[in-house]
Each structure stands twice: as C-alpha cells, then as structure tokens.
Amino acid sequence: MPPARHRRAAPRRLQPSRFDAVTLQEVTETDWVADLPGAHGVASAALERVFADGAHVPGLRSLVVVREGLLIGERYFHGALPSHLLPINSVTKSVSSMLVGLALSRGTLPGLDEPVHRLLPEAAEWPGAPLAGVTLRQILQGRTGMAFDVERSPELLNARDPVQRALASPRTPPPRSGWTYNDAAVSLLSPILQRAEGMSLSALAARDLFAPLGIRRFAWQRDRFDRVLAYAGLALRPRDLAKLAWMVLQQGRWQDRQVLPADWVAESTRSHGPADWRQAPMQGIGYGHLWFTGVLQGVPLVWGLGYGGQWALLAPSLKLVVATAATSPPGEKAMAQMQAVRLLVARVVMAAR
C-alpha cells in the first residue's frame, strides 16, 4: 500500500488467515544473467553506495537492479537470501492488473465498462450495495468515487463473507481529484476473475504469468472463503518480482514469448488521471490500471508499490528495473521506512541516467 497522504495514520498490517506456499514442479526455474554495472552505463561506486545505505534501513530486505535485461546488482539485508519468498504487499495489485488484461484478451471478461453486478451475480444479493454499480475500469483506475480507509483492510481478510464486506463499504466522498486507493474495490477482482476463468487467481498467475517466466515458487494469502487476495498477499523471490517488471517494460514480452498483450501493457501503465499520493522525489503522480506513474528529473517511471517499501519500478527509457522487498512495520515507522526505500530507488534511477 502507498504511504498515507499528509500525516494520516499508516494502515495496519494484514493478519493472515492462511498463507500458502506453492511450488510449480513442472516449471524449470530460470534466473538472470549477471553483468557489471559499468558495462551498462551505471557507475559501480554509485550503486555500491546505494547498497551500503540500504543496509542502514532496518526493514529493507532486498534491492535488485536490472539494466538492459541483465542483472547488474543486487543486495540482501538483515538475513534475507535470494531464495526467500518475500511479501510484495500491494504490488500484488499490479499482478492482478496483468491477469485482468489476459482475461480481457481471451474474452472471458466482456469489457472494462461492465459493472460489478454483471461480473459478479452474487452482488444481486445485496441490492443497493455501493460498489455493485462501479465498473471494472473504475476499479482498476481508482475512480470508484468512494474512499476506503486502508486501516480497515484487515476486515476484508477476516470477514465471514469478504465479498459482502467489500460490497457493503459505505459511500464516502472522494478527494477533489476523484482518485481513491480502495482495497475493498480491488478485492472484488479475485472472485470476478475466478468466476470468469473458472480457476483461482493464484492458479491463473501460476499458469499464465509465473510459468512462462520460469517462476517456480510463490506464496499467496487467502481469505476465509479460500480465495487469494487481489489487493495484497503475494510473496515472491525478489529476482522473480524483477522478472515481472522487466516483462512489463518489454511490452509484455519475456524472451521469445508474448506473455501479456502489448496493448494492455501500454494502456495499463499510462496515467488515466492524477493520484493523490505524495511520493517525492517522484513528481506528477498518476495512476494507470493499478500501476503508479510519475517522473523523476525528466525520466518517465511506472511502478507498483507496497506497504513498507516494496517496489517494482520500470524506467522504459533507461531500460531499467528496480525491485525491492521490505518488512511492514506499524504506523509512523512504516512511513519513514517507505520514504527511505523510495529515496534509494530514486538514486538507482539517477545513477542510470
């Protein structure tokens, strides 16, 4: 989840009802080919300074840098290892966006302008539910017209009926921009995709995203209805998070395979309007389809962002990807940690200019 605006209290961490690890036995795990940063226009000394400063961020666990399709640097902190599955928190939303794009390309989802009550017939059980009338497009772009207090996200996980809890979210006025960060709305993507595709979000991801990229292991948090979460809860190896980001940077292509439709990648990673999150030194913050957009000293950026400081950042003009993992401390500690990680990520981008 992104940092709170103004000094609002940071959201509490989700308490897992179940967190299942999955190994795809039939998939051959592939890894990055490494090279020296200097061979790709990045000063080794500058990158080493970023890594050294990262060691002083207590909650930072990993920082992976890919340039021109090669691993030019990585560092693991405070006991983390390259083999560890580390939570990516709300970067999960960006993965859910990828799966929506695949479903649209196959025609299992009819279109972005379909309302929830048509995509999820059980919504008819709660007539007048505020979220029942919003469209898939509005959910993806954060334009539902309703705010959701991120401190209440644990209620979605622990509710006896998570869909009912999400649909019953009260109407609250959005900010002037019309953009809101709404975990309740995004949570509906899991049952919507499960109904459309006939399998769970995790099974879809395993088959259509992870296997083509040689990602063998992941873990994904489930609610009380045994559905994985669409808005958070995925854990990956940091190198595998970098694979997903690089695939998006390559317009949905991984090696010789088109994994995501290129037109969906273009549409989902461009801004559809401003987002009310301050993420300095990044400026001009916008929101695509569950991706943030912005600019850093003239460099266009796209990123998924998770609570505590998880980043899947791509700088297409620089052919650069930065992936991080971090812990999820409470309150003010989380806000400070997210700022510290954000500054490290920005320094990597600037070193690659």
Secondary structure, DSSP 8 states (H G I E B T S, - for coil): ----STT---------SEEEEEE-TTS------B--GGGGT--HHHHHHHHHHHTTSTTEEEEEEEETTEEEEEEE-TT--TT--EE-TTHHHHHHHHHHHHHHHHTSS--TT-BHHHH-GGGGGSTT-GGGG-BHHHHHHT-SS----GGGHHHHHH-SSHHHHHHT-------TT-----HHHHHTHHHHHHHHHSS-HHHHHIIIIIGGGT--EEEEEE-TTS-B-SSS-EEE-HHHHHHHHHHHHTTTEETTEE-S-HHHHHHHTS-SSB-----TTSEEEEE-SS-EEEEETTEEEEEEEETTTEEEEEEGGGTEEEEEEE----HHHHHHHHHHHHHHHHHHHHHT-
